[in-house]
Amino acid sequence: MTFSMCGFRSVDGSPGATPLYRRWICSFLVLLVATAGVCLAGASRVQAAEEDDKPELRVMSYNIHHGRGSDDQVDLQRIAAVIKAAQPDLVALQEVDNGVGRSGGVDQTAELARLTGMQGRFFKQIDYDGGEYGQAILSKTPLQTPEIIWLPGEPERERRIVGRAQTTIHGVTFWFATTHLHHANSAIRQDQAKALNQRFTHGDAPMILAGDFNAPPEAPSIARLQKRWTLATSDAPLLTFPADKPRKQLDYVVFCPQSAFRCRGAEVVAERVASDHAPLVVKITSEVKLNEN
């Protein structure tokens, strides 16, 4: 018998059965496709498992209105109860009093740290009513190298700041920061957003920034921030203000660089009385071992 590239023929030239080498090739191709499918499915399962295995950070942004609720009562215990129920790893607080007359002369950061079992750090903005007024961070892990960075604003009124500190969670070291942008002047807010971009996104260590940005998602200041920061709530607005009947989003969690973190979900806590803002909680995973870079 003889073989040809076009098929198999007997010695007399009559068509024969499917040649053996073609059956081998077909069997090999079927096996190859099946193996590739199994490998791809396996890789997808491994990737999904790796995503599920990555430890999450729970980050809260909460403007506490110095503990004064919609019932006009200053009550830090209910603020603490809201925080504890959400089980955050990190909390960025705005409108925090320290020894201020209107809130009973209490060091609110220290008291909230005691009530929640977290570490606390206060960042002063201004002197006010016999004490200090500003922002704070709560953390389940120790806070190191705290610092205040001043933002553009109105010197004769309330200056705005970023208060930040380094912490290490799940083996990852990064900056966590709180800020409260200008409430009434869009041009100043844009200058503040520009300053945030220039100060923190050019080779600085990875950072999560949370706070009351005093602007809806479509505002120019938010658009400017998005040139350098990733919004953890960019899919859809999450309404945080006013707390009793939320109509707009003013509170955010952002991070940089984009490759350092990934948002796994976000929600607004349905708390209507404790403050004039509802707290925002975001789940974040780290994408690299930042402290090993």
Stockholm file with secondary structure:
# STOCKHOLM 1.0

chainA/1-293         MTFSMCGFRSVDGSPGATPLYRRWICSFLVLLVATAGVCLAGASRVQAAEEDDKPELRVMSYNIHHGRGSDDQVDLQRIAAVIKAAQPDLVALQEVDNGVGRSGGVDQTAELARLTGMQGRFFKQIDYDGGEYGQAILSKTPLQTPEIIWLPGEPERERRIVGRAQTTIHGVTFWFATTHLHHANSAIRQDQAKALNQRFTHGDAPMILAGDFNAPPEAPSIARLQKRWTLATSDAPLLTFPADKPRKQLDYVVFCPQSAFRCRGAEVVAERVASDHAPLVVKITSEVKLNEN
#=GR chainA/1-293 SS CEEETTEEECTTSCBCSCCHHHHHHHHHHHHHHHHHHHHHHHHHHHHHHHHHHSCEEEEEEEECGGGBCTTSCBCHHHHHHHHHHHCCSEEEEEEEEESCGGGTTCBHHHHHHHHHTCEEEEEEEEEETTEEEEEEEEESSCCEEEEEEECSCCTTSCCCEEEEEEEEETTEEEEEEEEECCSSCHHHHHHHHHHHHHHHSSSCCCEEEEEECCSCTTSHHHHHHTTTSEETTCSSCCCCBSTTSCCBCCEEEEEESTTTEEEEEEEECCCCSSSSSCCEEEEEEESSCGGGC
#=GC SS_cons         CEEETTEEECTTSCBCSCCHHHHHHHHHHHHHHHHHHHHHHHHHHHHHHHHHHSCEEEEEEEECGGGBCTTSCBCHHHHHHHHHHHCCSEEEEEEEEESCGGGTTCBHHHHHHHHHTCEEEEEEEEEETTEEEEEEEEESSCCEEEEEEECSCCTTSCCCEEEEEEEEETTEEEEEEEEECCSSCHHHHHHHHHHHHHHHSSSCCCEEEEEECCSCTTSHHHHHHTTTSEETTCSSCCCCBSTTSCCBCCEEEEEESTTTEEEEEEEECCCCSSSSSCCEEEEEEESSCGGGC
//
